[in-house]
Amino acid sequence: MHSGDITIENVTKIEGSAGLAVKIENDTVTDLKFIVQDYRRFYTEAVVGKPIIAVPAFLSRICGTCSVAHLFASLEAVERSQGIELSEQSKLLRRLAYDGLMIRDHALHLYFFVLPDILGLDSILEIPDDDADIGHVLLHDSFDIKRLGTDITNVVIGAAIHAPWPTVGGFLRNPDPTKFPELVTRLEAIRPQVLRGIKTFFEAKDSLVRNSDYMYLRNDRQYDFLEGELRISDGRRFYEKEFKNFLEQVVIPYSQAEGYKLAQTHEDYLVGALARMNFNKDLLNSRTAADAGEYLTVFPSENIYHNNLAQAVEVLQCVDDAIDILKSIQINPEEKPVRKPWQAGEGVGVVEAPRGVLYHMAKVNDKGMIEGYEVIVPTAQNQITIENDLKKYFNENIGQSEEELHHAAEVIIRAYDPCMSCATNFLKIDWIRE
């Protein structure tokens, strides 16, 4: 019996640490458990009895890296409970801010956590400080890309994390449009660097193919992360408020995270960039589709590693979408948030977080106070699929050394980009050989 224990300390945890327990008998994997620890933080209980006007900002604290995703999903849930319709200006500004989130978040995952795997390194700290080294070039590309995504959200919603300007019904403060031209110039200048990253992730040779169902948000007008109809790859289509009717919650006794399967079929499913790109690539910005055309030929794909490529393409999509919005939007500085008398109601907000479909549900009383709240995050939805992918890989590669299998398991999990904690708090594997 051999055990491995690898940890990274002093990293701010989002959903806690992850572990893997593998049981092998006669060189066959008889049991494999992907364990998510320290997952429950009771945010949804903490908001009960709180005024709805304050809840979205509070729930943005669920996650540091995709704070904006939780903020906008919560705003959508609250607004729908109140029958509030956003202005076109507010919709465009939220879309623009979301472009900034995706650019920053995808760049963090792709370049800081996936790139070392592609380069055969342990971390970005091992990338040579040599201008001629491709790793060095790509790492510095990532600094520029990530910084630009942050600056977009700073300009549009006041901050990249826990943004103060978005509120129920619109914005407490509108952005300064005099800052838009500089952002457009920088976005145009960054495109070659983004395309260099896409090429890198396209040329990565890792492959793990497993047939799976997919769930994604689709807006037939454009490639959208905020608005649309929920769809499953088996052809089912449904409104956001029906989301839970299509899920089967699974209690995982050895994990702090609940899991989910599709109702009716009882099969696992995948959410995230791969699902979006597989079924929405026809909606990409025309410039993105033209310049990334060679790389788009792999989609639809059942190779989980292509989730990384899909994210890289989404960075370019968000760059081009942001350029279009910044060039065309006319800001009315006098526009105020839409306000209505509080009413009892229930609202559902569903957005595509960087890691996949994110669900918020708010139940509100007639005094504008929260009576019940629920959140379903992408990581929980992908947990069973991740575990099944690991089972497939271990069974097909059982002859490898424990060190090789350990590393491969981490790389597979990273391909899902499940959360910051899973990407930075490396696996603890207990090996049981009989």
C-alpha positions as a Python dict, from the first residue, in 0.01 Angstrom:
ca = {
    (1, 'M'): (0, 0, 0),
    (2, 'H'): (125, 346, -87),
    (3, 'S'): (-22, 684, 0),
    (4, 'G'): (42, 1024, -147),
    (5, 'D'): (-15, 1361, 19),
    (6, 'I'): (41, 1681, -175),
    (7, 'T'): (-89, 2014, -47),
    (8, 'I'): (-52, 2382, -118),
    (9, 'E'): (-78, 2584, 201),
    (10, 'N'): (-188, 2942, 261),
    (11, 'V'): (-421, 2956, -36),
    (12, 'T'): (-757, 3121, 25),
    (13, 'K'): (-1009, 2840, -9),
    (14, 'I'): (-1337, 2884, -196),
    (15, 'E'): (-1501, 2542, -165),
    (16, 'G'): (-1230, 2375, 44),
    (17, 'S'): (-1001, 2088, -44),
    (18, 'A'): (-1056, 1784, -262),
    (19, 'G'): (-943, 1427, -210),
    (20, 'L'): (-944, 1101, -393),
    (21, 'A'): (-968, 750, -247),
    (22, 'V'): (-887, 465, -483),
    (23, 'K'): (-926, 94, -405),
    (24, 'I'): (-739, -150, -628),
    (25, 'E'): (-774, -528, -623),
    (26, 'N'): (-567, -745, -855),
    (27, 'D'): (-474, -440, -1063),
    (28, 'T'): (-840, -346, -1107),
    (29, 'V'): (-1003, -33, -966),
    (30, 'T'): (-1290, -161, -751),
    (31, 'D'): (-1381, 168, -587),
    (32, 'L'): (-1298, 534, -651),
    (33, 'K'): (-1431, 826, -453),
    (34, 'F'): (-1381, 1191, -548),
    (35, 'I'): (-1430, 1376, -221),
    (36, 'V'): (-1510, 1746, -189),
    (37, 'Q'): (-1444, 1873, 163),
    (38, 'D'): (-1542, 2191, 353),
    (39, 'Y'): (-1800, 2270, 89),
    (40, 'R'): (-2096, 2394, 291),
    (41, 'R'): (-2072, 2751, 414),
    (42, 'F'): (-2443, 2824, 479),
    (43, 'Y'): (-2470, 3147, 281),
    (44, 'T'): (-2825, 3059, 180),
    (45, 'E'): (-2929, 3025, 544),
    (46, 'A'): (-2759, 3351, 638),
    (47, 'V'): (-2970, 3557, 395),
    (48, 'V'): (-3306, 3439, 530),
    (49, 'G'): (-3479, 3736, 694),
    (50, 'K'): (-3255, 3985, 514),
    (51, 'P'): (-3382, 4260, 278),
    (52, 'I'): (-3357, 4164, -87),
    (53, 'I'): (-3182, 4486, -177),
    (54, 'A'): (-2878, 4371, 26),
    (55, 'V'): (-2874, 4002, -61),
    (56, 'P'): (-2700, 4001, -405),
    (57, 'A'): (-2395, 4189, -275),
    (58, 'F'): (-2376, 3952, 21),
    (59, 'L'): (-2398, 3642, -199),
    (60, 'S'): (-2124, 3772, -428),
    (61, 'R'): (-1896, 3674, -138),
    (62, 'I'): (-1960, 3305, -211),
    (63, 'C'): (-1669, 3311, -454),
    (64, 'G'): (-1379, 3548, -499),
    (65, 'T'): (-1288, 3462, -858),
    (66, 'C'): (-1640, 3458, -1001),
    (67, 'S'): (-1799, 3700, -758),
    (68, 'V'): (-1969, 3875, -1051),
    (69, 'A'): (-2140, 3551, -1159),
    (70, 'H'): (-2302, 3505, -817),
    (71, 'L'): (-2387, 3876, -801),
    (72, 'F'): (-2565, 3874, -1136),
    (73, 'A'): (-2742, 3541, -1077),
    (74, 'S'): (-2872, 3673, -746),
    (75, 'L'): (-2978, 4005, -896),
    (76, 'E'): (-3166, 3816, -1167),
    (77, 'A'): (-3342, 3595, -911),
    (78, 'V'): (-3447, 3892, -697),
    (79, 'E'): (-3557, 4100, -996),
    (80, 'R'): (-3771, 3817, -1129),
    (81, 'S'): (-3934, 3772, -789),
    (82, 'Q'): (-4038, 4137, -814),
    (83, 'G'): (-4132, 4150, -1182),
    (84, 'I'): (-3857, 4404, -1253),
    (85, 'E'): (-3750, 4449, -1617),
    (86, 'L'): (-3405, 4595, -1679),
    (87, 'S'): (-3339, 4875, -1924),
    (88, 'E'): (-3141, 4794, -2238),
    (89, 'Q'): (-2853, 5003, -2101),
    (90, 'S'): (-2835, 4796, -1783),
    (91, 'K'): (-2847, 4472, -1982),
    (92, 'L'): (-2560, 4583, -2205),
    (93, 'L'): (-2352, 4701, -1912),
    (94, 'R'): (-2400, 4372, -1729),
    (95, 'R'): (-2302, 4185, -2044),
    (96, 'L'): (-1992, 4402, -2079),
    (97, 'A'): (-1896, 4345, -1716),
    (98, 'Y'): (-1944, 3973, -1766),
    (99, 'D'): (-1707, 3981, -2062),
    (100, 'G'): (-1450, 4126, -1824),
    (101, 'L'): (-1516, 3848, -1570),
    (102, 'M'): (-1474, 3573, -1829),
    (103, 'I'): (-1153, 3722, -1970),
    (104, 'R'): (-997, 3749, -1623),
    (105, 'D'): (-1124, 3420, -1483),
    (106, 'H'): (-1042, 3205, -1786),
    (107, 'A'): (-695, 3360, -1811),
    (108, 'L'): (-628, 3277, -1447),
    (109, 'H'): (-724, 2913, -1493),
    (110, 'L'): (-565, 2855, -1833),
    (111, 'Y'): (-230, 3021, -1782),
    (112, 'F'): (-167, 2982, -1411),
    (113, 'F'): (-294, 2627, -1361),
    (114, 'V'): (-320, 2449, -1698),
    (115, 'L'): (-22, 2595, -1882),
    (116, 'P'): (238, 2434, -1651),
    (117, 'D'): (82, 2093, -1729),
    (118, 'I'): (122, 2157, -2101),
    (119, 'L'): (481, 2271, -2054),
    (120, 'G'): (564, 1972, -1834),
    (121, 'L'): (631, 2192, -1532),
    (122, 'D'): (507, 2186, -1175),
    (123, 'S'): (406, 2553, -1161),
    (124, 'I'): (448, 2888, -1332),
    (125, 'L'): (742, 2953, -1099),
    (126, 'E'): (944, 2706, -1307),
    (127, 'I'): (887, 2892, -1636),
    (128, 'P'): (1225, 3031, -1753),
    (129, 'D'): (1280, 3405, -1732),
    (130, 'D'): (1379, 3412, -2098),
    (131, 'D'): (1205, 3628, -2356),
    (132, 'A'): (1265, 3360, -2621),
    (133, 'D'): (1091, 3086, -2420),
    (134, 'I'): (730, 3024, -2529),
    (135, 'G'): (624, 2963, -2169),
    (136, 'H'): (765, 3301, -2071),
    (137, 'V'): (584, 3468, -2361),
    (138, 'L'): (252, 3303, -2275),
    (139, 'L'): (282, 3383, -1907),
    (140, 'H'): (336, 3750, -1984),
    (141, 'D'): (45, 3736, -2228),
    (142, 'S'): (-166, 3613, -1937),
    (143, 'F'): (-68, 3912, -1723),
    (144, 'D'): (-188, 4148, -1995),
    (145, 'I'): (-509, 3954, -2061),
    (146, 'K'): (-601, 3914, -1696),
    (147, 'R'): (-526, 4279, -1619),
    (148, 'L'): (-748, 4393, -1906),
    (149, 'G'): (-1038, 4177, -1787),
    (150, 'T'): (-1000, 4329, -1441),
    (151, 'D'): (-988, 4682, -1579),
    (152, 'I'): (-1309, 4630, -1778),
    (153, 'T'): (-1500, 4530, -1467),
    (154, 'N'): (-1341, 4812, -1267),
    (155, 'V'): (-1463, 5067, -1522),
    (156, 'V'): (-1810, 4918, -1574),
    (157, 'I'): (-1919, 4798, -1227),
    (158, 'G'): (-1669, 4954, -989),
    (159, 'A'): (-1456, 4647, -903),
    (160, 'A'): (-1365, 4304, -1034),
    (161, 'I'): (-1458, 4137, -705),
    (162, 'H'): (-1765, 4229, -496),
    (163, 'A'): (-1862, 4507, -738),
    (164, 'P'): (-2045, 4798, -566),
    (165, 'W'): (-2239, 4957, -855),
    (166, 'P'): (-2484, 4689, -977),
    (167, 'T'): (-2806, 4680, -775),
    (168, 'V'): (-3158, 4545, -796),
    (169, 'G'): (-3310, 4709, -1105),
    (170, 'G'): (-2993, 4850, -1257),
    (171, 'F'): (-2691, 5047, -1139),
    (172, 'L'): (-2626, 5274, -842),
    (173, 'R'): (-2367, 5450, -1053),
    (174, 'N'): (-2315, 5447, -1427),
    (175, 'P'): (-1966, 5410, -1578),
    (176, 'D'): (-1766, 5695, -1726),
    (177, 'P'): (-1787, 5653, -2107),
    (178, 'T'): (-1473, 5864, -2158),
    (179, 'K'): (-1277, 5558, -2043),
    (180, 'F'): (-1422, 5335, -2316),
    (181, 'P'): (-1194, 5432, -2609),
    (182, 'E'): (-880, 5330, -2419),
    (183, 'L'): (-1037, 4992, -2339),
    (184, 'V'): (-1121, 4941, -2706),
    (185, 'T'): (-760, 5017, -2804),
    (186, 'R'): (-626, 4771, -2550),
    (187, 'L'): (-877, 4503, -2651),
    (188, 'E'): (-775, 4532, -3015),
    (189, 'A'): (-409, 4512, -2917),
    (190, 'I'): (-461, 4201, -2702),
    (191, 'R'): (-622, 3988, -2976),
    (192, 'P'): (-292, 3846, -3114),
    (193, 'Q'): (-191, 3741, -2763),
    (194, 'V'): (-527, 3571, -2707),
    (195, 'L'): (-495, 3390, -3040),
    (196, 'R'): (-148, 3271, -2941),
    (197, 'G'): (-303, 3115, -2631),
    (198, 'I'): (-580, 2949, -2832),
    (199, 'K'): (-318, 2793, -3061),
    (200, 'T'): (-128, 2662, -2757),
    (201, 'F'): (-430, 2491, -2604),
    (202, 'F'): (-537, 2359, -2944),
    (203, 'E'): (-199, 2190, -2989),
    (204, 'A'): (-209, 2023, -2646),
    (205, 'K'): (-236, 1647, -2706),
    (206, 'D'): (-402, 1521, -2385),
    (207, 'S'): (-719, 1324, -2448),
    (208, 'L'): (-988, 1166, -2233),
    (209, 'V'): (-1301, 1091, -2433),
    (210, 'R'): (-1616, 981, -2256),
    (211, 'N'): (-1972, 1008, -2381),
    (212, 'S'): (-2171, 1244, -2161),
    (213, 'D'): (-2481, 1461, -2168),
    (214, 'Y'): (-2437, 1838, -2158),
    (215, 'M'): (-2641, 2125, -2016),
    (216, 'Y'): (-2603, 2484, -2132),
    (217, 'L'): (-2773, 2819, -2172),
    (218, 'R'): (-2855, 2923, -2528),
    (219, 'N'): (-2966, 3259, -2662),
    (220, 'D'): (-3044, 3222, -3032),
    (221, 'R'): (-2944, 3584, -3098),
    (222, 'Q'): (-2584, 3572, -2969),
    (223, 'Y'): (-2327, 3379, -2765),
    (224, 'D'): (-2460, 3472, -2424),
    (225, 'F'): (-2372, 3396, -2063),
    (226, 'L'): (-2663, 3581, -1899),
    (227, 'E'): (-2981, 3527, -2099),
    (228, 'G'): (-3136, 3235, -2281),
    (229, 'E'): (-3312, 2903, -2260),
    (230, 'L'): (-3167, 2602, -2082),
    (231, 'R'): (-3103, 2304, -2303),
    (232, 'I'): (-2976, 1949, -2264),
    (233, 'S'): (-2785, 1774, -2538),
    (234, 'D'): (-3055, 1504, -2561),
    (235, 'G'): (-3288, 1766, -2707),
    (236, 'R'): (-3481, 1878, -2399),
    (237, 'R'): (-3539, 2251, -2362),
    (238, 'F'): (-3681, 2436, -2062),
    (239, 'Y'): (-3713, 2774, -1894),
    (240, 'E'): (-3482, 2877, -1613),
    (241, 'K'): (-3762, 2856, -1353),
    (242, 'E'): (-3800, 2485, -1440),
    (243, 'F'): (-3431, 2411, -1375),
    (244, 'K'): (-3474, 2194, -1065),
    (245, 'N'): (-3742, 1980, -1231),
    (246, 'F'): (-3478, 1844, -1466),
    (247, 'L'): (-3229, 1752, -1194),
    (248, 'E'): (-3202, 1457, -961),
    (249, 'Q'): (-3010, 1544, -646),
    (250, 'V'): (-2775, 1271, -530),
    (251, 'V'): (-2650, 1241, -171),
    (252, 'I'): (-2281, 1156, -172),
    (253, 'P'): (-2211, 1029, 180),
    (254, 'Y'): (-1834, 1067, 160),
    (255, 'S'): (-1841, 1421, 21),
    (256, 'Q'): (-1958, 1755, 156),
    (257, 'A'): (-2096, 1842, -189),
    (258, 'E'): (-2422, 1708, -318),
    (259, 'G'): (-2416, 1567, -668),
    (260, 'Y'): (-2665, 1587, -953),
    (261, 'K'): (-2787, 1369, -1236),
    (262, 'L'): (-3042, 1437, -1505),
    (263, 'A'): (-3397, 1351, -1404),
    (264, 'Q'): (-3567, 1082, -1614),
    (265, 'T'): (-3242, 939, -1756),
    (266, 'H'): (-3055, 931, -1420),
    (267, 'E'): (-2733, 999, -1613),
    (268, 'D'): (-2446, 1231, -1524),
    (269, 'Y'): (-2400, 1549, -1727),
    (270, 'L'): (-2141, 1818, -1784),
    (271, 'V'): (-2169, 2196, -1761),
    (272, 'G'): (-1905, 2452, -1855),
    (273, 'A'): (-1719, 2595, -2151),
    (274, 'L'): (-1707, 2263, -2338),
    (275, 'A'): (-2086, 2233, -2322),
    (276, 'R'): (-2127, 2593, -2435),
    (277, 'M'): (-1884, 2563, -2725),
    (278, 'N'): (-2019, 2227, -2839),
    (279, 'F'): (-2369, 2367, -2888),
    (280, 'N'): (-2330, 2745, -2922),
    (281, 'K'): (-2028, 2790, -3150),
    (282, 'D'): (-2262, 2897, -3433),
    (283, 'L'): (-2342, 3206, -3223),
    (284, 'L'): (-1984, 3327, -3176),
    (285, 'N'): (-1894, 3684, -3270),
    (286, 'S'): (-1815, 3695, -3642),
    (287, 'R'): (-1457, 3811, -3582),
    (288, 'T'): (-1400, 3535, -3329),
    (289, 'A'): (-1542, 3272, -3562),
    (290, 'A'): (-1324, 3394, -3849),
    (291, 'D'): (-993, 3421, -3662),
    (292, 'A'): (-1041, 3105, -3452),
    (293, 'G'): (-1196, 2903, -3734),
    (294, 'E'): (-914, 2647, -3753),
    (295, 'Y'): (-945, 2571, -3383),
    (296, 'L'): (-1323, 2549, -3382),
    (297, 'T'): (-1317, 2242, -3606),
    (298, 'V'): (-1269, 2014, -3304),
    (299, 'F'): (-1612, 2108, -3167),
    (300, 'P'): (-1838, 1936, -3084),
    (301, 'S'): (-1595, 1732, -2877),
    (302, 'E'): (-1621, 1469, -2604),
    (303, 'N'): (-1261, 1518, -2492),
    (304, 'I'): (-1270, 1685, -2151),
    (305, 'Y'): (-934, 1851, -2215),
    (306, 'H'): (-1104, 2053, -2487),
    (307, 'N'): (-1277, 2240, -2204),
    (308, 'N'): (-949, 2431, -2182),
    (309, 'L'): (-955, 2511, -2554),
    (310, 'A'): (-1320, 2615, -2528),
    (311, 'Q'): (-1229, 2858, -2249),
    (312, 'A'): (-946, 3000, -2459),
    (313, 'V'): (-1187, 3063, -2748),
    (314, 'E'): (-1433, 3223, -2505),
    (315, 'V'): (-1165, 3472, -2405),
    (316, 'L'): (-1150, 3590, -2768),
    (317, 'Q'): (-1530, 3588, -2790),
    (318, 'C'): (-1550, 3816, -2486),
    (319, 'V'): (-1279, 4044, -2622),
    (320, 'D'): (-1468, 4089, -2948),
    (321, 'D'): (-1806, 4124, -2778),
    (322, 'A'): (-1665, 4388, -2543),
    (323, 'I'): (-1521, 4582, -2838),
    (324, 'D'): (-1862, 4588, -3008),
    (325, 'I'): (-2043, 4704, -2694),
    (326, 'L'): (-1788, 4970, -2603),
    (327, 'K'): (-1801, 5113, -2955),
    (328, 'S'): (-2180, 5128, -2978),
    (329, 'I'): (-2328, 5187, -2633),
    (330, 'Q'): (-2463, 5531, -2550),
    (331, 'I'): (-2464, 5590, -2175),
    (332, 'N'): (-2747, 5787, -2023),
    (333, 'P'): (-2582, 5920, -1706),
    (334, 'E'): (-2921, 6009, -1556),
    (335, 'E'): (-3062, 5658, -1570),
    (336, 'K'): (-3167, 5528, -1229),
    (337, 'P'): (-3242, 5173, -1111),
    (338, 'V'): (-3593, 5043, -1175),
    (339, 'R'): (-3785, 5040, -848),
    (340, 'K'): (-4123, 4888, -761),
    (341, 'P'): (-4313, 4835, -434),
    (342, 'W'): (-4202, 4508, -279),
    (343, 'Q'): (-4422, 4208, -352),
    (344, 'A'): (-4428, 3846, -247),
    (345, 'G'): (-4287, 3618, -511),
    (346, 'E'): (-4029, 3363, -617),
    (347, 'G'): (-3761, 3427, -874),
    (348, 'V'): (-3496, 3214, -1041),
    (349, 'G'): (-3174, 3345, -1189),
    (350, 'V'): (-2958, 3123, -1408),
    (351, 'V'): (-2631, 3238, -1564),
    (352, 'E'): (-2334, 3066, -1721),
    (353, 'A'): (-2060, 3107, -1462),
    (354, 'P'): (-1708, 3047, -1599),
    (355, 'R'): (-1740, 2686, -1481),
    (356, 'G'): (-2095, 2627, -1603),
    (357, 'V'): (-2462, 2672, -1525),
    (358, 'L'): (-2520, 2856, -1194),
    (359, 'Y'): (-2864, 2861, -1033),
    (360, 'H'): (-3001, 3105, -772),
    (361, 'M'): (-3357, 3094, -635),
    (362, 'A'): (-3505, 3365, -411),
    (363, 'K'): (-3835, 3338, -225),
    (364, 'V'): (-3947, 3682, -106),
    (365, 'N'): (-4232, 3803, 117),
    (366, 'D'): (-4441, 4118, 65),
    (367, 'K'): (-4208, 4321, 285),
    (368, 'G'): (-3914, 4259, 55),
    (369, 'M'): (-3746, 4010, 288),
    (370, 'I'): (-3595, 3675, 193),
    (371, 'E'): (-3798, 3374, 312),
    (372, 'G'): (-3591, 3110, 137),
    (373, 'Y'): (-3287, 3091, -87),
    (374, 'E'): (-3110, 2821, -284),
    (375, 'V'): (-2789, 2804, -488),
    (376, 'I'): (-2668, 2521, -713),
    (377, 'V'): (-2313, 2568, -836),
    (378, 'P'): (-2139, 2414, -1140),
    (379, 'T'): (-1891, 2219, -930),
    (380, 'A'): (-2171, 2023, -761),
    (381, 'Q'): (-2329, 1948, -1099),
    (382, 'N'): (-1998, 1825, -1242),
    (383, 'Q'): (-1890, 1619, -940),
    (384, 'I'): (-2034, 1285, -1056),
    (385, 'T'): (-1903, 1337, -1410),
    (386, 'I'): (-1555, 1413, -1274),
    (387, 'E'): (-1564, 1095, -1067),
    (388, 'N'): (-1677, 886, -1364),
    (389, 'D'): (-1399, 1031, -1581),
    (390, 'L'): (-1145, 940, -1315),
    (391, 'K'): (-1280, 586, -1293),
    (392, 'K'): (-1248, 549, -1670),
    (393, 'Y'): (-892, 683, -1672),
    (394, 'F'): (-771, 470, -1381),
    (395, 'N'): (-923, 152, -1523),
    (396, 'E'): (-763, 211, -1863),
    (397, 'N'): (-421, 309, -1722),
    (398, 'I'): (-388, 94, -1411),
    (399, 'G'): (-40, -18, -1522),
    (400, 'Q'): (102, 329, -1466),
    (401, 'S'): (288, 413, -1147),
    (402, 'E'): (100, 570, -858),
    (403, 'E'): (291, 894, -917),
    (404, 'E'): (178, 903, -1281),
    (405, 'L'): (-183, 825, -1191),
    (406, 'H'): (-176, 1088, -918),
    (407, 'H'): (-58, 1354, -1160),
    (408, 'A'): (-306, 1248, -1428),
    (409, 'A'): (-596, 1268, -1181),
    (410, 'E'): (-504, 1626, -1093),
    (411, 'V'): (-481, 1724, -1460),
    (412, 'I'): (-822, 1572, -1536),
    (413, 'I'): (-983, 1756, -1248),
    (414, 'R'): (-811, 2080, -1352),
    (415, 'A'): (-956, 2042, -1701),
    (416, 'Y'): (-1301, 2091, -1547),
    (417, 'D'): (-1183, 2412, -1377),
    (418, 'P'): (-1415, 2314, -1089),
    (419, 'C'): (-1318, 2596, -853),
    (420, 'M'): (-1011, 2772, -723),
    (421, 'S'): (-981, 2542, -425),
    (422, 'C'): (-982, 2229, -642),
    (423, 'A'): (-726, 2382, -877),
    (424, 'T'): (-485, 2498, -607),
    (425, 'N'): (-529, 2258, -316),
    (426, 'F'): (-383, 1944, -470),
    (427, 'L'): (-523, 1598, -418),
    (428, 'K'): (-475, 1381, -116),
    (429, 'I'): (-492, 1021, -236),
    (430, 'D'): (-527, 719, -10),
    (431, 'W'): (-424, 401, -193),
    (432, 'I'): (-572, 71, -75),
    (433, 'R'): (-418, -230, -250),
    (434, 'E'): (-533, -581, -174),
}
